[in-house]
Amino acid sequence: MDFNLKKLTSDAGVFFTRAVQFTEEKLGSAEKTELDAHLENLIARADCTKNWTEKIFRQTEVLLQPNPIDHTGARIEEFFYEKLDKKIPSRTTNGELLGQYMLDAAKDFGPGTPYGSTLITVGEYQSRLGGAEREFLQTSAINFLTPLRNFLEGDWRTISKERRLLENRRLDLDICKARVKKAKQAEAKAAAEQELRVAQTEFDRQAEVTRLLLEGISSTHVNHLRCLHEFVEAQATYYAQCHQYMQELQKELSSANSDTYPNSFASNANPSTSATSPSPVSSATLPGVSPPCLASTSTPGIAREPSGPLKIQDVQQPSTGHRKAKVLYDYDAHDTSELSLLADELITVYTVPGMDPDWLVGERGNQKGKVPVTYLELLS
């Protein structure tokens, strides 16, 4: 107990002395031994390496784990597995989970239905995308994150420890220098000079050890450079797989849609129609008009001719069943029986018995003529 108390008292005295010395150095009232320029440059380079490695490491974790529980990117399960020194199990990715949901939904909706079969196709490719993502995460964690973590938790801790020891040796050296200057008697001065020589030797030895460790930062850069190349290679492979899967998926969906709904994408044939344009309404939706026995579809810009001759001048506007319509696109009449249209104008339209369902009779003031349904948006 006495020994421990003496050691504690001695350590407290050393700590207090160093604190005073350090404070006086900051105030400029005490001598400070400067490190050589080469060692100072190595220290500055090491600090820069540590700071940027830590930032890159943390941000890479955020990139690979977009749902962290805190700002460090750590996950609870990974924390426990790391503390138990066990291998972290491979987790299901969001893409794989989405694919499984789609496959399960297809079973309930019916695999033979258009929606169910499409869910199966998309779900299988989502699972493939999720598998590619999982391989990318595992490869990046092993080849990039692990070396950076090993540097921060291994090499850098050793460097930091030796640097703190070097700082203590420097403070001891400066204290010995101050004692030599203050010594008046010959015996006291000789004892102080002996302590100074010992302190100088210990400082030089520690400076050399620290220098060797700091020079190893160059090897760290080389190692991290190789890891960076492997990370980029893993990214390129992952994105190439995703691109390939998506191209294959688009081809399969396009083929399936053309087989199931051969006219559903006919509007893509004309760039003048877009997803934002209002959908044309067939004349079968006009009030008081019965739908035709056989429906047909048309593409804007490819208006069909009426099935039989129709004298527009003999057509009279019915008392009911006529509506207002907004013109979607310009249309030039091909003959005197048709009415030319200007985009965004409003006209009155109606149908007559025996008229092709893709055409209506349009009136603008005293002008009258046939107009294609696909160029109109019927208003209430």
C-alpha positions as CSV (number, residue, x, y, z in Angstrom):
1,M,0.0,0.0,0.0
2,D,2.8,2.4,0.8
3,F,4.5,1.6,-2.4
4,N,1.4,2.2,-4.5
5,L,0.8,5.5,-2.7
6,K,4.4,6.6,-3.3
7,K,4.0,5.7,-7.0
8,L,0.7,7.5,-7.3
9,T,2.2,10.6,-5.6
10,S,5.3,10.4,-7.9
11,D,3.1,10.1,-11.1
12,A,0.9,13.0,-9.9
13,G,4.0,15.1,-9.4
14,V,5.4,14.2,-12.9
15,F,2.0,15.0,-14.4
16,F,1.8,18.4,-12.6
17,T,5.4,19.3,-13.6
18,R,4.7,18.4,-17.3
19,A,1.5,20.4,-17.2
20,V,3.3,23.4,-15.9
21,Q,6.0,23.0,-18.5
22,F,3.5,22.7,-21.3
23,T,1.6,25.7,-20.1
24,E,4.8,27.8,-19.9
25,E,5.8,26.7,-23.4
26,K,2.4,27.9,-24.7
27,L,2.9,31.2,-23.0
28,G,6.4,31.5,-24.4
29,S,8.1,31.7,-21.0
30,A,9.8,28.3,-21.2
31,E,12.2,26.7,-23.6
32,K,10.8,24.2,-26.1
33,T,12.8,21.6,-27.9
34,E,11.7,21.7,-31.6
35,L,11.5,18.5,-33.6
36,D,13.5,18.4,-36.8
37,A,11.8,19.5,-40.0
38,H,11.6,16.0,-41.5
39,L,9.9,14.6,-38.4
40,E,7.4,17.5,-38.3
41,N,6.5,16.9,-42.0
42,L,6.0,13.2,-41.3
43,I,3.7,14.1,-38.4
44,A,1.7,16.5,-40.5
45,R,1.4,13.9,-43.3
46,A,0.3,11.3,-40.8
47,D,-2.4,13.5,-39.3
48,C,-3.7,14.3,-42.8
49,T,-3.8,10.6,-43.7
50,K,-5.6,9.7,-40.6
51,N,-8.3,12.5,-40.9
52,W,-9.1,11.7,-44.6
53,T,-9.0,8.0,-44.1
54,E,-11.5,8.3,-41.3
55,K,-13.8,10.5,-43.4
56,I,-13.6,8.2,-46.4
57,F,-14.2,5.1,-44.3
58,R,-17.2,6.6,-42.6
59,Q,-18.7,7.8,-45.9
60,T,-18.1,4.5,-47.6
61,E,-20.0,2.8,-44.7
62,V,-22.9,5.2,-45.3
63,L,-22.8,4.4,-49.0
64,L,-22.8,0.7,-48.4
65,Q,-25.2,0.8,-45.5
66,P,-27.7,3.6,-46.3
67,N,-29.8,2.9,-43.1
68,P,-27.4,3.3,-40.1
69,I,-28.6,3.5,-36.6
70,D,-26.3,6.4,-35.9
71,H,-23.8,8.7,-37.7
72,T,-21.0,6.2,-37.5
73,G,-22.8,3.8,-39.8
74,A,-22.8,1.0,-37.2
75,R,-25.6,-1.5,-37.0
76,I,-26.7,-3.1,-33.7
77,E,-26.4,-6.7,-35.0
78,E,-22.9,-6.0,-36.4
79,F,-21.9,-4.4,-33.1
80,F,-22.8,-7.5,-31.1
81,Y,-21.3,-9.9,-33.6
82,E,-18.1,-7.9,-33.6
83,K,-18.0,-7.9,-29.7
84,L,-18.6,-11.7,-29.7
85,D,-15.8,-12.1,-32.3
86,K,-18.2,-14.0,-34.7
87,K,-18.7,-13.7,-38.4
88,I,-21.5,-11.4,-39.4
89,P,-24.2,-13.3,-41.3
90,S,-25.1,-12.2,-44.8
91,R,-28.2,-10.1,-44.7
92,T,-31.0,-10.1,-47.3
93,T,-30.8,-6.9,-49.4
94,N,-33.7,-4.7,-50.1
95,G,-33.8,-5.8,-53.8
96,E,-34.0,-9.4,-52.8
97,L,-36.8,-8.7,-50.3
98,L,-38.7,-6.7,-52.9
99,G,-38.3,-9.5,-55.4
100,Q,-39.7,-12.0,-52.9
101,Y,-42.7,-9.8,-52.2
102,M,-43.5,-9.6,-55.9
103,L,-43.2,-13.4,-56.3
104,D,-45.5,-13.9,-53.3
105,A,-48.0,-11.4,-54.6
106,A,-48.0,-13.1,-58.0
107,K,-49.1,-16.4,-56.3
108,D,-52.2,-14.6,-54.9
109,F,-53.0,-12.6,-58.0
110,G,-52.6,-15.7,-60.2
111,P,-49.4,-16.5,-62.1
112,G,-51.4,-16.9,-65.3
113,T,-52.8,-13.3,-65.3
114,P,-50.9,-10.6,-67.1
115,Y,-50.2,-8.7,-63.8
116,G,-49.2,-11.9,-62.0
117,S,-46.8,-13.1,-64.8
118,T,-45.2,-9.6,-65.0
119,L,-44.8,-9.6,-61.2
120,I,-42.9,-12.9,-61.5
121,T,-40.7,-11.6,-64.2
122,V,-39.9,-8.3,-62.4
123,G,-39.5,-10.1,-59.0
124,E,-36.9,-12.5,-60.4
125,Y,-34.9,-9.7,-61.8
126,Q,-35.2,-7.7,-58.5
127,S,-33.8,-10.7,-56.7
128,R,-30.9,-10.8,-59.2
129,L,-30.2,-7.2,-58.6
130,G,-30.3,-7.7,-54.9
131,G,-27.9,-10.6,-55.2
132,A,-25.5,-8.5,-57.2
133,E,-25.7,-5.8,-54.6
134,R,-25.0,-8.3,-51.8
135,E,-21.8,-9.5,-53.6
136,F,-20.8,-5.9,-54.1
137,L,-21.2,-5.1,-50.4
138,Q,-19.3,-8.1,-49.3
139,T,-16.4,-7.5,-51.8
140,S,-16.2,-3.8,-50.8
141,A,-16.2,-4.6,-47.1
142,I,-13.4,-7.1,-47.4
143,N,-11.2,-5.3,-50.0
144,F,-11.7,-1.7,-49.0
145,L,-13.4,-1.1,-45.7
146,T,-11.4,-3.7,-43.7
147,P,-7.9,-2.3,-44.7
148,L,-9.0,1.2,-43.8
149,R,-10.4,0.0,-40.5
150,N,-7.3,-1.9,-39.7
151,F,-5.2,1.2,-40.3
152,L,-7.4,3.3,-38.0
153,E,-7.7,0.8,-35.2
154,G,-4.3,-0.8,-35.5
155,D,-1.4,1.2,-37.1
156,W,-2.8,4.6,-36.1
157,R,-3.3,3.7,-32.5
158,T,0.3,2.5,-32.3
159,I,1.5,5.7,-34.0
160,S,-0.6,7.8,-31.6
161,K,0.8,6.0,-28.6
162,E,4.4,6.5,-29.6
163,R,3.7,10.2,-30.4
164,R,2.4,10.7,-26.9
165,L,5.4,9.0,-25.5
166,L,7.6,11.3,-27.7
167,E,5.9,14.3,-26.4
168,N,6.5,13.2,-22.8
169,R,10.1,12.6,-23.5
170,R,10.4,16.1,-25.0
171,L,8.8,17.7,-21.9
172,D,11.2,15.7,-19.7
173,L,14.1,16.9,-21.8
174,D,13.0,20.5,-21.6
175,I,12.6,20.2,-17.8
176,C,16.1,18.9,-17.5
177,K,17.4,21.8,-19.6
178,A,15.6,24.2,-17.3
179,R,17.2,22.5,-14.2
180,V,20.7,22.8,-15.7
181,K,20.2,26.5,-16.2
182,K,18.8,27.0,-12.7
183,A,21.6,25.0,-10.9
184,K,24.0,27.2,-9.0
185,Q,26.2,24.7,-7.2
186,A,28.6,22.5,-9.0
187,E,27.2,19.2,-7.6
188,A,23.6,20.2,-8.4
189,K,24.7,21.3,-11.9
190,A,26.6,18.0,-12.5
191,A,23.5,16.0,-11.4
192,A,21.3,18.1,-13.6
193,E,23.6,17.6,-16.6
194,Q,23.6,13.8,-16.0
195,E,19.8,13.8,-16.0
196,L,19.9,15.9,-19.2
197,R,22.1,13.4,-21.0
198,V,19.8,10.6,-20.0
199,A,16.7,12.6,-21.1
200,Q,18.4,13.5,-24.4
201,T,19.2,9.8,-25.1
202,E,15.6,8.7,-24.3
203,F,14.2,11.6,-26.5
204,D,16.5,10.7,-29.4
205,R,15.6,7.0,-29.2
206,Q,11.8,7.8,-29.0
207,A,12.1,10.2,-31.9
208,E,13.7,7.5,-34.1
209,V,11.0,5.0,-33.2
210,T,8.3,7.5,-34.0
211,R,10.0,8.5,-37.3
212,L,10.2,4.9,-38.4
213,L,6.5,4.4,-37.7
214,L,5.6,7.6,-39.5
215,E,7.6,6.7,-42.5
216,G,5.5,3.6,-42.8
217,I,2.6,5.9,-43.9
218,S,4.0,5.7,-47.4
219,S,3.4,2.0,-47.4
220,T,-0.1,2.6,-46.1
221,H,-0.8,4.9,-49.0
222,V,0.3,2.2,-51.4
223,N,-1.9,-0.4,-49.7
224,H,-4.9,1.9,-49.7
225,L,-4.3,2.7,-53.4
226,R,-4.5,-0.9,-54.3
227,C,-7.7,-1.3,-52.2
228,L,-9.2,1.7,-53.9
229,H,-8.6,0.1,-57.3
230,E,-10.3,-3.0,-56.1
231,F,-13.3,-1.0,-54.8
232,V,-13.7,0.7,-58.1
233,E,-13.5,-2.6,-59.9
234,A,-16.2,-4.0,-57.6
235,Q,-18.4,-1.0,-58.3
236,A,-17.9,-1.3,-62.1
237,T,-18.8,-5.0,-62.0
238,Y,-21.9,-4.3,-59.9
239,Y,-23.2,-1.5,-62.1
240,A,-22.5,-3.5,-65.3
241,Q,-24.5,-6.4,-63.9
242,C,-27.4,-4.0,-63.0
243,H,-27.3,-2.5,-66.5
244,Q,-27.4,-6.0,-68.1
245,Y,-30.2,-7.2,-65.9
246,M,-32.3,-4.1,-66.6
247,Q,-31.8,-4.3,-70.3
248,E,-32.9,-8.0,-70.2
249,L,-35.9,-7.1,-68.1
250,Q,-37.0,-4.3,-70.5
251,K,-36.8,-6.7,-73.4
252,E,-38.8,-9.4,-71.6
253,L,-41.5,-6.8,-70.6
254,S,-41.6,-5.4,-74.1
255,S,-42.0,-8.8,-75.6
256,A,-44.7,-9.8,-73.1
257,N,-46.6,-6.6,-73.5
258,S,-46.6,-6.9,-77.3
259,D,-47.9,-10.4,-77.1
260,T,-50.6,-9.6,-74.5
261,Y,-51.6,-6.1,-75.5
262,P,-50.5,-5.7,-79.2
263,N,-52.0,-2.2,-79.5
264,S,-51.4,-0.9,-76.0
265,F,-48.2,0.9,-77.0
266,A,-49.3,2.0,-80.4
267,S,-49.1,5.7,-79.3
268,N,-45.3,5.4,-79.2
269,A,-45.3,5.3,-83.0
270,N,-45.9,9.0,-83.1
271,P,-43.7,11.3,-81.0
272,S,-46.4,14.0,-81.0
273,T,-48.3,12.0,-78.4
274,S,-46.9,11.9,-74.9
275,A,-47.7,10.4,-71.5
276,T,-48.8,13.8,-70.3
277,S,-51.3,14.3,-73.2
278,P,-55.0,13.6,-72.2
279,S,-56.2,10.2,-73.4
280,P,-58.6,10.5,-76.4
281,V,-62.1,9.3,-75.8
282,S,-64.0,7.1,-78.3
283,S,-67.3,8.2,-79.7
284,A,-68.8,5.2,-78.0
285,T,-68.6,7.2,-74.7
286,L,-70.8,10.0,-76.0
287,P,-74.2,10.2,-74.2
288,G,-77.1,8.7,-76.0
289,V,-74.9,6.8,-78.4
290,S,-74.6,3.0,-78.4
291,P,-71.1,1.5,-78.6
292,P,-70.2,-0.1,-81.9
293,C,-70.1,-3.9,-82.1
294,L,-66.4,-4.0,-82.9
295,A,-64.1,-1.4,-81.2
296,S,-61.0,-0.3,-83.0
297,T,-57.9,1.7,-82.0
298,S,-56.2,4.5,-83.8
299,T,-52.9,6.4,-83.6
300,P,-52.8,10.2,-83.8
301,G,-51.7,11.3,-87.2
302,I,-53.0,8.1,-88.9
303,A,-56.7,8.8,-89.2
304,R,-58.7,6.2,-91.0
305,E,-61.1,7.1,-93.8
306,P,-64.8,6.5,-93.1
307,S,-66.1,3.2,-94.2
308,G,-68.7,4.7,-96.5
309,P,-69.5,8.0,-98.3
310,L,-71.1,10.5,-96.0
311,K,-72.5,13.9,-97.1
312,I,-71.6,16.3,-94.4
313,Q,-73.9,19.0,-95.6
314,D,-76.9,16.7,-95.0
315,V,-75.9,16.0,-91.4
316,Q,-77.9,17.9,-88.8
317,Q,-76.7,18.4,-85.2
318,P,-78.8,16.2,-82.9
319,S,-80.8,17.8,-80.1
320,T,-78.9,15.7,-77.6
321,G,-75.6,13.8,-77.6
322,H,-73.4,16.6,-78.7
323,R,-70.5,17.7,-76.6
324,K,-67.6,20.2,-76.4
325,A,-64.2,19.0,-77.3
326,K,-60.7,20.4,-77.0
327,V,-58.4,19.9,-79.9
328,L,-55.1,18.3,-78.9
329,Y,-53.1,18.6,-82.1
330,D,-53.2,20.5,-85.4
331,Y,-55.0,18.6,-88.2
332,D,-55.2,19.5,-91.9
333,A,-58.3,18.4,-93.7
334,H,-57.6,16.0,-96.6
335,D,-60.8,16.9,-98.5
336,T,-63.9,19.0,-98.3
337,S,-65.7,16.5,-96.0
338,E,-63.2,17.1,-93.2
339,L,-62.7,20.0,-90.8
340,S,-59.2,21.4,-90.2
341,L,-58.3,21.8,-86.6
342,L,-56.0,24.0,-84.5
343,A,-54.5,22.8,-81.2
344,D,-56.2,24.1,-78.1
345,E,-59.4,25.3,-79.8
346,L,-62.9,24.3,-78.7
347,I,-65.4,22.8,-81.1
348,T,-68.7,21.0,-80.8
349,V,-68.7,17.3,-81.8
350,Y,-71.3,14.6,-82.2
351,T,-71.8,11.3,-84.0
352,V,-74.4,10.0,-86.5
353,P,-75.6,6.5,-87.1
354,G,-73.4,4.4,-89.4
355,M,-70.4,6.7,-89.0
356,D,-66.9,5.2,-88.4
357,P,-66.4,5.1,-84.6
358,D,-62.9,6.7,-85.1
359,W,-64.5,9.8,-86.5
360,L,-66.9,12.5,-85.3
361,V,-68.7,15.4,-86.9
362,G,-67.2,18.7,-85.7
363,E,-68.7,22.2,-85.9
364,R,-66.9,25.5,-85.5
365,G,-69.3,28.4,-86.1
366,N,-70.7,27.9,-89.6
367,Q,-68.0,25.3,-90.5
368,K,-68.7,21.6,-90.3
369,G,-66.7,18.5,-91.1
370,K,-65.4,15.1,-90.0
371,V,-62.7,15.1,-87.3
372,P,-60.6,12.2,-86.0
373,V,-61.4,11.2,-82.4
374,T,-57.7,10.8,-81.5
375,Y,-57.1,14.5,-82.0
376,L,-59.7,15.5,-79.4
377,E,-60.2,15.6,-75.7
378,L,-63.9,15.3,-75.0
379,L,-65.1,17.6,-72.3
380,S,-68.1,17.2,-70.0
